[in-house]
Structure formats: structure tokens, C-alpha cells
Amino acid sequence: MICRGENIFWIEAKTAHYSASVPKYSHIAEILGLSPSNAILVSPDAPSREIQQGITCCGLEGFPEVFSESLNASR
């Protein structure tokens, strides 16, 4: 978890097979009250960027851009 001002970001990293974890992480993000741009699941086998069940899933290569856009949107 990272806090920037009043915005909280949750970044979860999986080594592989991220899709099986999406429902669990989506539920946690909902409990925490996080928007899809503030709940990010990073995995080598994830697409470059895709919102699934209320969280943003992205690959390793796409993470810097996804997170940068999330930070800029929270200003």
C-alpha cells in the first residue's frame, strides 16, 4: 500500500496465474473502497492493461505507465 496525500494505492504482485486471484483481490479492493485505478494487480502473464472486476490488471512492462497515470489522476 502506498499513500499519496489522501489517496491510497494498493499494488499486488503475482508471479503467475493472476486470473485465479482476481475475485479475491477485487473483494479486498471493494472493502477498502478503492477505485480500479487505485487497486493494481501486476503479473508477468497479465495483459498490458485491463480492468477486471473492479481492479486494474497489468503486466510488468505496463506497470510504470499504469501507475504513473493513476498517480496523475489522483492530483
N, C-alpha and C positions, 0 to 999 in steps of 0.2 A: 504494500500500500504506500502511496505517495500522496502528500498533501501539498497543494499549491493554493495559498490563500484559503478560501473556504471550500475549494474543490478537492474532492478525494478521488484518486485514481487507483484502481486495483489491476495489477498486471499479474497474470498467472502463466507460468511456463510449463509446457508439457514436452516430453522428449519425443513422443509419437502417439498416434491413435487418439487424437484430441476429441474427435466427434463423440466418443462414448461419454466424455466428461461434460459436454455442453449442457445437458439438462441440470446437472448438479451445480455447475458454476452459474448458470442462469438463475437458479433459485437463490443462490447466495447473493448475487448482484441485486436481485429484487428485494431481498431482506434488507440489504444495505442502502437501498434507494438510489442505486447508481444507474445512470443512463448507459446505453450501449457504447457511447464514446468514452465513458469513464471506466468501463469494465472490459479489459482486453485479455484475450487468451492467445498466447503465442506458441506455435508449434511448427517444427520443420515440415510437417505434412499438411499444414493448413493452406488455404488459398492465400493469395496476396492480401486480400481484404474481403471479408464477408460478415454481415451481421446475421447471427443465428440465435434465435430465441432470446433476444434482448442483450446479447453481448457481441463484441467485435472479435472475430477470429482472424488472425493474420499469420503469415509465415515469417520466418526470421528476417528475410530480406525486406519485407514490407513494414516491419515493426517501426523503424525510425520515422518513416513518413506518417504512419498511423498515429503514433504517439505525439509527434510534433503537431499534427492537425488537431488532436484532442487538446493539447496544451493551449494552442492558439484560440480555439473555440471557447475555452474557459475564461478568457480575459474579460 
